[in-house]
């Protein structure tokens, strides 16, 4: 019996129960039957991220982007996986793409995340410009200590990285 998109509704409860193998199997079956439907790829990537396998999620994220090249959320999801993996260059590039397509839904998340990426890449002036676009009262949750949750903490990260760069330059 062919799977419908509603069959994927059980992926979340399966993950909550720690039954990741079953969730992956269900997503895989859906993808096999619906190769041009992004939802199965997206959910399979989410399951892999929940399993701590963000690198494996990237192939599915790439497929979602290829199927939905005009949806900023596709780029946002892939950028978040690149962030999890510490690939700040790829994350910043996806955030740039998402911003070009965004209708304001992902603002100010995009400049906050991109500011963090640029700071980590040593592009401090660009990071500061991104940080200046983030409202003072904006608060991001869900990344733990991996990403500054506010404009104030992003500025602190940029300052610390700038001081570190100056110290390294003075030592040379």
N, C-alpha and C positions, 0 to 999 in steps of 0.2 A: 504494500500500500504506500503510495507516494506521501512524502512528508509535506506539510504545509508550514507556513511561517509560524502559525500558532503552536505547532509542535515544539518550536524552540523556546516557548514560554517555560518549559521545565528546566532549562539550562541553569537559571538562577537558583532555584531550589536545590538542584543537584550539587551545585558549587557550595551553597550554604551547608549542605550535609557532608561536604568533603568528598563527594563522589565525582571527582574531576575526570576520571577515565570515562565514565558514562557520559558526562557532559561533552567531552571531546568527541566521543563516538557519535553522539547525536548531531553535533555540528558537522562532523565529517560526512555523515550520511546526507544531511541537508545540502551541503556544498556539492556532493557528488551528483545530486539530482537537480540542483539549481546553480549551475556554474556562473551565471551572470547576475546572481542576486547577492548584494553585499552583506545582508544581515548574518548569514551563516559564517562568513569570513570574519566579520566584526566580533561576533560572539565567541568564535574559536580563539581569536586573539585575546579577548578578555579572559577567557578561561586560562590560557597560557600565562598571562600576566599574574593572575591570582595564584597560579602554581609556582610563581617565581621564575618563569621562563620567558622573560620579555624579549630575548633575542629570537626565540622561535615565533613569537607573535609578529615580528616584522614582515614576514612573507605575506601573512594575511592582511596586515595593514597596507602593504604595497598593493595588494589586489583590490582592497576597498578604494584606495586612491585611484586606481586605474578605472574602476567602475563608476566612481563618483568624483571626477576631477574638479567639479564646481562646488563641492560641499566643504566648507571650512572645517567642519567637524572631523572629516576624514584625515585632514592634515594635523589637526589638534591631537587626535588619538595617537597618530604615529609620532608626533613630536614628544608626547609624554613618554612613550616607550623609549625613544632616543635619550630623553633625559634620564630615565631609570638606568640606562646603560652607560651614561656619562659621555655620550656622543653629542657634545654641545654644538658642533658645526651643523650636523644633520638636523638637530632639533631647531636651531635658529632658522635654518632654511625652510623647514616646514611651517614654522610660525610666521615667517614672511609671506608664504603662500596663503596661509589661513587668513592673515590680515587683509590681503588683497581681495579676498572673497567675502569677508565677514560683513554682516549688516549691523554690527554692534553687539551681537550676542556674546561674543568672546572678549569684549573689552571690559575691563582692563586686564584680564588674564593674559592676553597675548603680550603686551609690553612688559608685564612683570616677569613672565617666564623667559622672554627673549632677553630682557635685561640681565637676568641671571646667567643665561648662556653666554652672552657677550662678555660679561664680567669674567667668567671662567676662561674665556678665550683670550683675555687680555685686551679686549676692545672696550676699554673703560669709558671713553667719551661717549660711545654709542650706548653703552649700558646706562650711563647717567641720563642720556636723553630719553631712553625708554622708561627709566625710573621716574623721571619728571612727569610722565604721562599717567602715572598710577595715582589715583586719589589717596589721600592720607588715611581715609577710613576704610579702604579696601583690605580685606583679610582673606587669604587663601588657606584652605585646609586640605589635607589629604596627601601631602608630600612629606610629612614629618620634617626632619632636619635637612632633607635633601635640597629644598628650595626655600628661599626666604619667603615668609608668608605675608609680608607687607612692604610698602614703599620704604618705610623707615629701616627695616632690616635689609632690604636690597641695597640701600645707600651705605649701610654699615659694611655689607659684604664688599661693595665696590671700594670703599675706603681701605678696608683691610687688605684687599688684593693689590691696591695701588701702593700702599705702604710696603707690602712684601716685595713688589716689583722694584721699588726704589732701593730697598735694602739689598736685593740681589744685584742691582746695577752698581751700587756703591761697593759691593764686595768684589766685583770684577775688576 
